């Protein structure tokens, strides 16, 4: 069986975790790995070994010259040299360059990315705050496969089309006061696999079909332009984040159903008076997050019938109204449910509606005073977490916990995660 590059990388990561060489730092709600770390002692050992073999050089000084011939360079300081002494001809061996100081502001870089770095494949400037677009020399690094940049202003004239080998592109603004402006053909780069932008930055799908693209977040859907909703141009997407702004047609998202590989979908509303759920979601969808959509609970029927839905997050009044009554045959595969900020008062459900539910998380649900009594029969339930909810809801959760213990289920945990008293 042929595995993708991402699947192979995941296998290697899991092997390192199983050997306890890498530690899991954060997990997502469904238990998947979000970030990892290594122990200080192991990090020090790896760094010494890599430095000794001339693989890695970590620079902590402001004006020192990088040592010769390292494949991986890491810059840790907040001072930028105005000379060309950083890189020499031996820097042709350099493949990865990281700037890791969060306090660095970069206004000029014409002497930083010199011709001696022309074989660079990885450039990470995601912690450096760049002014006004993108360093013009970056587009000459034609072998780049990974580019991460934090900037403000427009990169429309940056000739990104020259980076024909690019596979991962991460662009974001370092302040919310200046929205990032991207060229309309940014997704036409042929080998792109993973793309992440700020909400509201990118609003045009590629002109040609891009079969390599797997991750696109966030993508802005605006107006009535089909170039922002023709998702058949990206048929193999597995993860998609949509930001909707302005008036859109009621059926604007209907062709999402053509994304047969899509597993993870996030939808967030901006300045929109009315949002309509698509008539049909991708059949392979496993994770769905809705934010600021202000839907009616009656609209939940479309979501409840998704055959493979495993995780559902409802944030910032994704659904509105005082009552949610479920129907039989809904949410048969759902294991994780989060409701954050809601005016829900009455929740009518029984154990048959959530037969596989494992984790229930409620935050800022001030009007909900009680959980459905039948939740005490959901034998798969492992966690009920409440944050900034009324005290009677916590009492209701404890009653369900006690009822499950009486039935012999000692595994249910009820957690109070209240952090802020409003």
TAHUTA-V966939 format. One record per residue. N is the residue number from 1. RES is the residue in three letters. SS is DSSP state (h for helix, s for strand, l for the rest). OMEGA is omega in whole degrees, -180 to 180 (* if undefined). D_FIRST is the distance of its C-alpha to the first C-alpha in Angstrom with 1 decimal. Layout:
# TAHUTA-V966939
n=N res=RES ss=SS omega=OMEGA d_first=D_FIRST
n=N res=RES ss=SS omega=OMEGA d_first=D_FIRST
This chain:
# TAHUTA-V966939
n=1 res=UNK ss=l omega=180 d_first=0.0
n=2 res=UNK ss=l omega=179 d_first=3.8
n=3 res=UNK ss=l omega=176 d_first=6.4
n=4 res=UNK ss=l omega=178 d_first=9.9
n=5 res=UNK ss=h omega=-179 d_first=12.9
n=6 res=UNK ss=h omega=179 d_first=14.2
n=7 res=UNK ss=h omega=177 d_first=11.4
n=8 res=UNK ss=h omega=179 d_first=11.6
n=9 res=UNK ss=h omega=179 d_first=15.4
n=10 res=UNK ss=h omega=178 d_first=15.5
n=11 res=UNK ss=h omega=179 d_first=14.0
n=12 res=UNK ss=h omega=179 d_first=16.6
n=13 res=UNK ss=h omega=180 d_first=19.3
n=14 res=UNK ss=h omega=177 d_first=18.7
n=15 res=UNK ss=h omega=178 d_first=19.0
n=16 res=UNK ss=h omega=178 d_first=22.3
n=17 res=UNK ss=h omega=180 d_first=23.5
n=18 res=UNK ss=h omega=177 d_first=23.0
n=19 res=UNK ss=l omega=180 d_first=24.9
n=20 res=UNK ss=l omega=174 d_first=27.5
n=21 res=UNK ss=l omega=177 d_first=27.6
n=22 res=UNK ss=l omega=-180 d_first=26.9
n=23 res=UNK ss=s omega=175 d_first=28.6
n=24 res=UNK ss=s omega=-179 d_first=27.7
n=25 res=UNK ss=s omega=180 d_first=30.5
n=26 res=UNK ss=s omega=174 d_first=30.0
n=27 res=UNK ss=s omega=176 d_first=27.9
n=28 res=UNK ss=l omega=-178 d_first=27.7
n=29 res=UNK ss=l omega=-179 d_first=29.3
n=30 res=UNK ss=l omega=174 d_first=26.1
n=31 res=UNK ss=l omega=180 d_first=25.6
n=32 res=UNK ss=l omega=-176 d_first=23.0
n=33 res=UNK ss=s omega=176 d_first=23.7
n=34 res=UNK ss=s omega=179 d_first=26.0
n=35 res=UNK ss=s omega=-179 d_first=27.3
n=36 res=UNK ss=s omega=176 d_first=27.5
n=37 res=UNK ss=s omega=175 d_first=30.2
n=38 res=UNK ss=l omega=179 d_first=31.2
n=39 res=UNK ss=l omega=-178 d_first=34.4
n=40 res=UNK ss=h omega=-178 d_first=37.3
n=41 res=UNK ss=h omega=179 d_first=37.6
n=42 res=UNK ss=h omega=178 d_first=34.0
n=43 res=UNK ss=h omega=180 d_first=34.3
n=44 res=UNK ss=h omega=179 d_first=37.5
n=45 res=UNK ss=h omega=-179 d_first=36.0
n=46 res=UNK ss=h omega=-179 d_first=33.0
n=47 res=UNK ss=h omega=179 d_first=35.4
n=48 res=UNK ss=h omega=-179 d_first=37.8
n=49 res=UNK ss=h omega=-179 d_first=35.2
n=50 res=UNK ss=h omega=178 d_first=33.6
n=51 res=UNK ss=h omega=-179 d_first=37.2
n=52 res=UNK ss=h omega=-179 d_first=38.3
n=53 res=UNK ss=l omega=176 d_first=35.5
n=54 res=UNK ss=l omega=177 d_first=36.4
n=55 res=UNK ss=l omega=-174 d_first=33.1
n=56 res=UNK ss=s omega=170 d_first=34.6
n=57 res=UNK ss=s omega=177 d_first=38.0
n=58 res=UNK ss=s omega=-176 d_first=39.2
n=59 res=UNK ss=s omega=180 d_first=42.5
n=60 res=UNK ss=l omega=-175 d_first=44.9
n=61 res=UNK ss=l omega=-173 d_first=48.1
n=62 res=UNK ss=l omega=-170 d_first=49.3
n=63 res=UNK ss=l omega=-179 d_first=50.2
n=64 res=UNK ss=l omega=180 d_first=48.7
n=65 res=UNK ss=l omega=177 d_first=46.9
n=66 res=UNK ss=l omega=178 d_first=43.2
n=67 res=UNK ss=l omega=-172 d_first=42.9
n=68 res=UNK ss=l omega=161 d_first=41.7
n=69 res=UNK ss=l omega=179 d_first=38.1
n=70 res=UNK ss=l omega=-179 d_first=35.9
n=71 res=UNK ss=l omega=-176 d_first=32.3
n=72 res=UNK ss=s omega=-179 d_first=32.4
n=73 res=UNK ss=s omega=179 d_first=35.7
n=74 res=UNK ss=s omega=-178 d_first=36.8
n=75 res=UNK ss=s omega=-171 d_first=40.1
n=76 res=UNK ss=l omega=-172 d_first=41.7
n=77 res=UNK ss=l omega=-178 d_first=45.1
n=78 res=UNK ss=l omega=177 d_first=46.8
n=79 res=UNK ss=l omega=-180 d_first=48.8
n=80 res=UNK ss=l omega=180 d_first=47.8
n=81 res=UNK ss=l omega=175 d_first=49.5
n=82 res=UNK ss=l omega=179 d_first=51.4
n=83 res=UNK ss=l omega=178 d_first=51.1
n=84 res=UNK ss=l omega=-173 d_first=48.5
n=85 res=UNK ss=l omega=180 d_first=48.5
n=86 res=UNK ss=l omega=-170 d_first=45.1
n=87 res=UNK ss=l omega=177 d_first=43.1
n=88 res=UNK ss=l omega=-179 d_first=44.1
n=89 res=UNK ss=h omega=179 d_first=42.6
n=90 res=UNK ss=h omega=177 d_first=40.5
n=91 res=UNK ss=h omega=173 d_first=38.7
n=92 res=UNK ss=h omega=178 d_first=36.6
n=93 res=UNK ss=h omega=-175 d_first=34.4
n=94 res=UNK ss=l omega=179 d_first=33.8
n=95 res=UNK ss=l omega=-177 d_first=30.4
n=96 res=UNK ss=s omega=-179 d_first=30.8
n=97 res=UNK ss=s omega=-177 d_first=33.9
n=98 res=UNK ss=s omega=170 d_first=34.7
n=99 res=UNK ss=s omega=-166 d_first=38.0
n=100 res=UNK ss=l omega=178 d_first=38.2
n=101 res=UNK ss=l omega=-175 d_first=41.8
n=102 res=UNK ss=l omega=-177 d_first=42.2
n=103 res=UNK ss=l omega=-175 d_first=45.9
n=104 res=UNK ss=l omega=174 d_first=45.4
n=105 res=UNK ss=s omega=-174 d_first=46.7
n=106 res=UNK ss=s omega=179 d_first=46.0
n=107 res=UNK ss=l omega=-180 d_first=48.3
n=108 res=UNK ss=l omega=179 d_first=48.1
n=109 res=UNK ss=l omega=-174 d_first=45.3
n=110 res=UNK ss=l omega=-180 d_first=46.2
n=111 res=UNK ss=l omega=-178 d_first=46.7
n=112 res=UNK ss=l omega=-176 d_first=43.7
n=113 res=UNK ss=l omega=-174 d_first=40.9
n=114 res=UNK ss=l omega=-178 d_first=42.3
n=115 res=UNK ss=h omega=180 d_first=41.1
n=116 res=UNK ss=h omega=178 d_first=40.2
n=117 res=UNK ss=h omega=-170 d_first=37.1
n=118 res=UNK ss=l omega=178 d_first=35.8
n=119 res=UNK ss=l omega=-179 d_first=32.4
n=120 res=UNK ss=l omega=179 d_first=31.8
n=121 res=UNK ss=l omega=-178 d_first=28.3
n=122 res=UNK ss=s omega=176 d_first=28.9
n=123 res=UNK ss=s omega=-177 d_first=32.1
n=124 res=UNK ss=s omega=175 d_first=32.8
n=125 res=UNK ss=s omega=-173 d_first=36.2
n=126 res=UNK ss=s omega=178 d_first=35.4
n=127 res=UNK ss=s omega=-180 d_first=38.2
n=128 res=UNK ss=s omega=-178 d_first=40.7
n=129 res=UNK ss=s omega=-178 d_first=42.9
n=130 res=UNK ss=s omega=-179 d_first=43.4
n=131 res=UNK ss=l omega=166 d_first=46.2
n=132 res=UNK ss=l omega=171 d_first=46.1
n=133 res=UNK ss=l omega=-173 d_first=42.7
n=134 res=UNK ss=l omega=176 d_first=40.6
n=135 res=UNK ss=l omega=-171 d_first=41.8
n=136 res=UNK ss=h omega=-178 d_first=42.2
n=137 res=UNK ss=h omega=-177 d_first=40.8
n=138 res=UNK ss=h omega=-176 d_first=37.3
n=139 res=UNK ss=h omega=175 d_first=36.5
n=140 res=UNK ss=h omega=177 d_first=37.2
n=141 res=UNK ss=l omega=-167 d_first=34.4
n=142 res=UNK ss=l omega=178 d_first=32.1
n=143 res=UNK ss=l omega=-180 d_first=29.3
n=144 res=UNK ss=l omega=173 d_first=28.9
n=145 res=UNK ss=l omega=-177 d_first=25.5
n=146 res=UNK ss=s omega=178 d_first=26.8
n=147 res=UNK ss=s omega=175 d_first=30.2
n=148 res=UNK ss=s omega=-175 d_first=31.9
n=149 res=UNK ss=s omega=174 d_first=35.5
n=150 res=UNK ss=s omega=-173 d_first=38.2
n=151 res=UNK ss=s omega=173 d_first=41.1
n=152 res=UNK ss=l omega=179 d_first=43.6
n=153 res=UNK ss=l omega=-174 d_first=44.9
n=154 res=UNK ss=s omega=171 d_first=43.2
n=155 res=UNK ss=l omega=-177 d_first=40.5
n=156 res=UNK ss=l omega=-178 d_first=41.0
n=157 res=UNK ss=l omega=-173 d_first=42.6
n=158 res=UNK ss=l omega=177 d_first=40.2
n=159 res=UNK ss=l omega=178 d_first=38.3
n=160 res=UNK ss=h omega=-178 d_first=34.9
n=161 res=UNK ss=h omega=178 d_first=33.6
n=162 res=UNK ss=h omega=-177 d_first=34.0
n=163 res=UNK ss=l omega=-173 d_first=31.1
n=164 res=UNK ss=l omega=180 d_first=28.6
n=165 res=UNK ss=l omega=-173 d_first=26.0
n=166 res=UNK ss=l omega=179 d_first=26.1
n=167 res=UNK ss=l omega=179 d_first=23.0
n=168 res=UNK ss=s omega=-179 d_first=24.7
n=169 res=UNK ss=s omega=-180 d_first=28.2
n=170 res=UNK ss=s omega=-179 d_first=30.3
n=171 res=UNK ss=s omega=180 d_first=33.9
n=172 res=UNK ss=s omega=176 d_first=36.5
n=173 res=UNK ss=s omega=-178 d_first=40.2
n=174 res=UNK ss=l omega=171 d_first=42.0
n=175 res=UNK ss=l omega=-178 d_first=44.7
n=176 res=UNK ss=l omega=-178 d_first=44.8
n=177 res=UNK ss=l omega=-178 d_first=48.0
n=178 res=UNK ss=l omega=179 d_first=46.3
n=179 res=UNK ss=l omega=-179 d_first=43.4
n=180 res=UNK ss=l omega=179 d_first=40.9
n=181 res=UNK ss=s omega=-175 d_first=41.0
n=182 res=UNK ss=l omega=176 d_first=38.0
n=183 res=UNK ss=l omega=-176 d_first=37.9
n=184 res=UNK ss=l omega=-179 d_first=36.8
n=185 res=UNK ss=l omega=-175 d_first=34.3
n=186 res=UNK ss=h omega=-179 d_first=32.5
n=187 res=UNK ss=h omega=180 d_first=29.2
n=188 res=UNK ss=h omega=176 d_first=29.3
n=189 res=UNK ss=l omega=-164 d_first=27.9
n=190 res=UNK ss=l omega=-173 d_first=24.9
n=191 res=UNK ss=l omega=180 d_first=22.3
n=192 res=UNK ss=l omega=178 d_first=23.2
n=193 res=UNK ss=l omega=-176 d_first=20.4
n=194 res=UNK ss=s omega=-177 d_first=22.7
n=195 res=UNK ss=s omega=178 d_first=26.4
n=196 res=UNK ss=s omega=178 d_first=29.0
n=197 res=UNK ss=l omega=170 d_first=32.6
n=198 res=UNK ss=l omega=173 d_first=35.7
n=199 res=UNK ss=l omega=176 d_first=36.6
n=200 res=UNK ss=l omega=-177 d_first=38.6
n=201 res=UNK ss=l omega=-173 d_first=37.6
n=202 res=UNK ss=l omega=-177 d_first=35.2
n=203 res=UNK ss=l omega=180 d_first=36.0
n=204 res=UNK ss=l omega=175 d_first=34.5
n=205 res=UNK ss=l omega=-177 d_first=31.0
n=206 res=UNK ss=l omega=178 d_first=29.9
n=207 res=UNK ss=l omega=178 d_first=31.7
n=208 res=UNK ss=l omega=180 d_first=28.6
n=209 res=UNK ss=l omega=180 d_first=25.2
n=210 res=UNK ss=l omega=-176 d_first=23.1
n=211 res=UNK ss=l omega=-178 d_first=19.4
n=212 res=UNK ss=l omega=-172 d_first=18.5
n=213 res=UNK ss=l omega=-178 d_first=20.7
n=214 res=UNK ss=l omega=-178 d_first=19.2
n=215 res=UNK ss=s omega=176 d_first=22.3
n=216 res=UNK ss=s omega=-176 d_first=25.8
n=217 res=UNK ss=s omega=-6 d_first=28.6
n=218 res=UNK ss=s omega=179 d_first=31.5
n=219 res=UNK ss=s omega=-175 d_first=32.1
n=220 res=UNK ss=s omega=174 d_first=35.7
n=221 res=UNK ss=s omega=-177 d_first=36.5
n=222 res=UNK ss=s omega=169 d_first=40.1
n=223 res=UNK ss=l omega=-176 d_first=42.6
n=224 res=UNK ss=l omega=-177 d_first=41.9
n=225 res=UNK ss=l omega=-178 d_first=39.9
n=226 res=UNK ss=h omega=178 d_first=36.8
n=227 res=UNK ss=h omega=178 d_first=35.3
n=228 res=UNK ss=h omega=-177 d_first=34.8
n=229 res=UNK ss=l omega=-179 d_first=33.2
n=230 res=UNK ss=l omega=-174 d_first=31.2
n=231 res=UNK ss=h omega=173 d_first=27.8
n=232 res=UNK ss=h omega=177 d_first=26.2
n=233 res=UNK ss=h omega=-180 d_first=26.4
n=234 res=UNK ss=h omega=-168 d_first=23.6
n=235 res=UNK ss=l omega=-174 d_first=21.2
n=236 res=UNK ss=l omega=177 d_first=18.1
n=237 res=UNK ss=l omega=174 d_first=20.2
n=238 res=UNK ss=l omega=180 d_first=18.9
n=239 res=UNK ss=s omega=-177 d_first=22.3
n=240 res=UNK ss=s omega=173 d_first=25.7
n=241 res=UNK ss=s omega=-176 d_first=29.2
n=242 res=UNK ss=s omega=173 d_first=32.1
n=243 res=UNK ss=s omega=-174 d_first=35.7
n=244 res=UNK ss=s omega=-178 d_first=38.2
n=245 res=UNK ss=s omega=-180 d_first=41.6
n=246 res=UNK ss=l omega=-178 d_first=44.5
n=247 res=UNK ss=l omega=177 d_first=44.9
n=248 res=UNK ss=l omega=179 d_first=41.8
n=249 res=UNK ss=l omega=-179 d_first=41.7
n=250 res=UNK ss=l omega=-179 d_first=41.0
n=251 res=UNK ss=l omega=-173 d_first=37.9
n=252 res=UNK ss=l omega=-175 d_first=36.7
n=253 res=UNK ss=l omega=-176 d_first=33.3
n=254 res=UNK ss=h omega=-178 d_first=32.7
n=255 res=UNK ss=h omega=167 d_first=29.9
n=256 res=UNK ss=h omega=-179 d_first=27.8
n=257 res=UNK ss=h omega=179 d_first=26.6
n=258 res=UNK ss=h omega=179 d_first=24.8
n=259 res=UNK ss=l omega=-172 d_first=22.4
n=260 res=UNK ss=l omega=179 d_first=19.7
n=261 res=UNK ss=l omega=-173 d_first=17.3
n=262 res=UNK ss=l omega=180 d_first=20.3
n=263 res=UNK ss=l omega=-174 d_first=20.2
n=264 res=UNK ss=s omega=-178 d_first=23.3
n=265 res=UNK ss=s omega=174 d_first=26.6
n=266 res=UNK ss=s omega=178 d_first=29.9
n=267 res=UNK ss=s omega=178 d_first=33.1
n=268 res=UNK ss=s omega=-178 d_first=36.4
n=269 res=UNK ss=s omega=172 d_first=39.7
n=270 res=UNK ss=l omega=-179 d_first=42.3
n=271 res=UNK ss=l omega=-178 d_first=45.5
n=272 res=UNK ss=l omega=-179 d_first=44.8
n=273 res=UNK ss=l omega=-175 d_first=47.3
n=274 res=UNK ss=l omega=178 d_first=44.9
n=275 res=UNK ss=l omega=178 d_first=41.2
n=276 res=UNK ss=l omega=174 d_first=39.6
n=277 res=UNK ss=l omega=174 d_first=36.3
n=278 res=UNK ss=l omega=-180 d_first=34.1
n=279 res=UNK ss=l omega=-178 d_first=34.5
n=280 res=UNK ss=l omega=176 d_first=30.8
n=281 res=UNK ss=l omega=174 d_first=28.0
n=282 res=UNK ss=l omega=-174 d_first=24.3
n=283 res=UNK ss=l omega=-178 d_first=23.0
n=284 res=UNK ss=l omega=-174 d_first=20.1
n=285 res=UNK ss=l omega=-179 d_first=22.6
n=286 res=UNK ss=l omega=-177 d_first=22.5
n=287 res=UNK ss=s omega=-179 d_first=25.1
n=288 res=UNK ss=s omega=176 d_first=28.4
n=289 res=UNK ss=s omega=177 d_first=31.3
n=290 res=UNK ss=s omega=-180 d_first=34.6
n=291 res=UNK ss=s omega=175 d_first=37.6
n=292 res=UNK ss=l omega=-177 d_first=41.1
n=293 res=UNK ss=l omega=174 d_first=40.3
n=294 res=UNK ss=l omega=178 d_first=43.4
n=295 res=UNK ss=s omega=174 d_first=42.0
n=296 res=UNK ss=s omega=-180 d_first=43.8
n=297 res=UNK ss=h omega=177 d_first=42.5
n=298 res=UNK ss=h omega=179 d_first=42.6
n=299 res=UNK ss=h omega=-177 d_first=39.8
n=300 res=UNK ss=h omega=-178 d_first=37.5
n=301 res=UNK ss=h omega=-180 d_first=36.8
n=302 res=UNK ss=h omega=-179 d_first=34.2
n=303 res=UNK ss=h omega=-177 d_first=32.3
n=304 res=UNK ss=h omega=-178 d_first=32.9
n=305 res=UNK ss=l omega=176 d_first=31.1
n=306 res=UNK ss=l omega=-169 d_first=27.8
n=307 res=UNK ss=l omega=-174 d_first=25.4
n=308 res=UNK ss=l omega=-177 d_first=23.0
n=309 res=UNK ss=l omega=-174 d_first=25.5
n=310 res=UNK ss=l omega=-176 d_first=25.2
n=311 res=UNK ss=s omega=179 d_first=27.5
n=312 res=UNK ss=s omega=177 d_first=30.7
n=313 res=UNK ss=s omega=178 d_first=33.0
n=314 res=UNK ss=s omega=-173 d_first=36.4
n=315 res=UNK ss=s omega=170 d_first=38.3
n=316 res=UNK ss=l omega=178 d_first=41.8
n=317 res=UNK ss=l omega=173 d_first=43.0
n=318 res=UNK ss=l omega=174 d_first=39.8
n=319 res=UNK ss=s omega=-177 d_first=41.7
n=320 res=UNK ss=s omega=178 d_first=45.5
n=321 res=UNK ss=l omega=-174 d_first=48.0
n=322 res=UNK ss=l omega=-172 d_first=49.6
n=323 res=UNK ss=s omega=176 d_first=47.7
n=324 res=UNK ss=s omega=178 d_first=44.2
n=325 res=UNK ss=s omega=-178 d_first=44.0
n=326 res=UNK ss=l omega=178 d_first=40.6
n=327 res=UNK ss=l omega=-180 d_first=39.9
n=328 res=UNK ss=l omega=177 d_first=38.3
n=329 res=UNK ss=l omega=-179 d_first=34.6
n=330 res=UNK ss=l omega=173 d_first=33.8
n=331 res=UNK ss=l omega=-177 d_first=31.4
n=332 res=UNK ss=l omega=-179 d_first=29.9
n=333 res=UNK ss=l omega=-174 d_first=26.8
n=334 res=UNK ss=l omega=179 d_first=28.6
n=335 res=UNK ss=l omega=-175 d_first=28.6
n=336 res=UNK ss=s omega=-180 d_first=30.2
n=337 res=UNK ss=s omega=176 d_first=33.3
n=338 res=UNK ss=s omega=172 d_first=35.4
n=339 res=UNK ss=s omega=-176 d_first=38.7
n=340 res=UNK ss=s omega=-177 d_first=40.5
n=341 res=UNK ss=l omega=-177 d_first=43.9
n=342 res=UNK ss=l omega=175 d_first=44.9
n=343 res=UNK ss=l omega=-180 d_first=48.2
n=344 res=UNK ss=l omega=179 d_first=46.9
n=345 res=UNK ss=l omega=-177 d_first=49.7
n=346 res=UNK ss=s omega=-179 d_first=48.7
n=347 res=UNK ss=s omega=-176 d_first=45.2
n=348 res=UNK ss=s omega=-178 d_first=45.2
n=349 res=UNK ss=l omega=174 d_first=42.2
n=350 res=UNK ss=l omega=-173 d_first=41.5
n=351 res=UNK ss=h omega=-178 d_first=38.8
n=352 res=UNK ss=h omega=-179 d_first=37.3
n=353 res=UNK ss=h omega=180 d_first=36.4
n=354 res=UNK ss=h omega=-173 d_first=34.3
n=355 res=UNK ss=l omega=-178 d_first=33.0
n=356 res=UNK ss=l omega=-176 d_first=30.2
n=357 res=UNK ss=l omega=-179 d_first=31.9
n=358 res=UNK ss=l omega=-177 d_first=31.6
n=359 res=UNK ss=s omega=177 d_first=33.2
n=360 res=UNK ss=s omega=-178 d_first=36.1
n=361 res=UNK ss=s omega=179 d_first=37.6
n=362 res=UNK ss=s omega=180 d_first=40.8
n=363 res=UNK ss=s omega=178 d_first=42.5
n=364 res=UNK ss=l omega=174 d_first=45.8
n=365 res=UNK ss=l omega=-171 d_first=46.2
n=366 res=UNK ss=l omega=-175 d_first=50.0
n=367 res=UNK ss=l omega=-180 d_first=51.0
n=368 res=UNK ss=l omega=-175 d_first=48.8
n=369 res=UNK ss=l omega=-174 d_first=50.9
n=370 res=UNK ss=l omega=174 d_first=48.9
n=371 res=UNK ss=l omega=176 d_first=45.5
n=372 res=UNK ss=l omega=-178 d_first=45.0
n=373 res=UNK ss=h omega=-176 d_first=46.5
n=374 res=UNK ss=h omega=176 d_first=43.8
n=375 res=UNK ss=h omega=177 d_first=41.3
n=376 res=UNK ss=h omega=178 d_first=42.7
n=377 res=UNK ss=h omega=177 d_first=40.9
n=378 res=UNK ss=l omega=-172 d_first=37.4
n=379 res=UNK ss=l omega=180 d_first=36.3
n=380 res=UNK ss=l omega=-173 d_first=33.0
n=381 res=UNK ss=l omega=-178 d_first=35.1
n=382 res=UNK ss=l omega=-175 d_first=34.8
n=383 res=UNK ss=s omega=166 d_first=36.5
n=384 res=UNK ss=s omega=-178 d_first=39.2
n=385 res=UNK ss=s omega=-179 d_first=40.0
n=386 res=UNK ss=s omega=179 d_first=43.0
n=387 res=UNK ss=s omega=180 d_first=44.2
n=388 res=UNK ss=l omega=175 d_first=47.5
n=389 res=UNK ss=l omega=-178 d_first=48.1
n=390 res=UNK ss=l omega=-174 d_first=51.4
n=391 res=UNK ss=h omega=-179 d_first=52.5
n=392 res=UNK ss=h omega=177 d_first=52.6
n=393 res=UNK ss=h omega=177 d_first=48.8
n=394 res=UNK ss=h omega=177 d_first=48.3
n=395 res=UNK ss=h omega=178 d_first=50.7
n=396 res=UNK ss=h omega=179 d_first=48.8
n=397 res=UNK ss=h omega=179 d_first=45.5
n=398 res=UNK ss=h omega=178 d_first=47.4
n=399 res=UNK ss=h omega=176 d_first=48.7
n=400 res=UNK ss=h omega=178 d_first=45.3
n=401 res=UNK ss=h omega=-179 d_first=44.3
n=402 res=UNK ss=h omega=179 d_first=47.3
n=403 res=UNK ss=h omega=178 d_first=46.7
n=404 res=UNK ss=h omega=176 d_first=43.2
n=405 res=UNK ss=h omega=178 d_first=44.7
n=406 res=UNK ss=h omega=178 d_first=47.2
n=407 res=UNK ss=l omega=177 d_first=44.4
n=408 res=UNK ss=l omega=178 d_first=42.9
n=409 res=UNK ss=l omega=-178 d_first=40.2
n=410 res=UNK ss=l omega=-171 d_first=40.9
n=411 res=UNK ss=l omega=-177 d_first=37.7
n=412 res=UNK ss=l omega=178 d_first=38.8
n=413 res=UNK ss=s omega=174 d_first=39.9
n=414 res=UNK ss=s omega=-173 d_first=42.2
n=415 res=UNK ss=s omega=173 d_first=42.4
n=416 res=UNK ss=s omega=-176 d_first=45.0
n=417 res=UNK ss=l omega=180 d_first=43.5
n=418 res=UNK ss=l omega=-179 d_first=46.6
n=419 res=UNK ss=l omega=-176 d_first=47.1
n=420 res=UNK ss=l omega=177 d_first=49.6
n=421 res=UNK ss=l omega=-176 d_first=52.7
n=422 res=UNK ss=l omega=* d_first=53.5
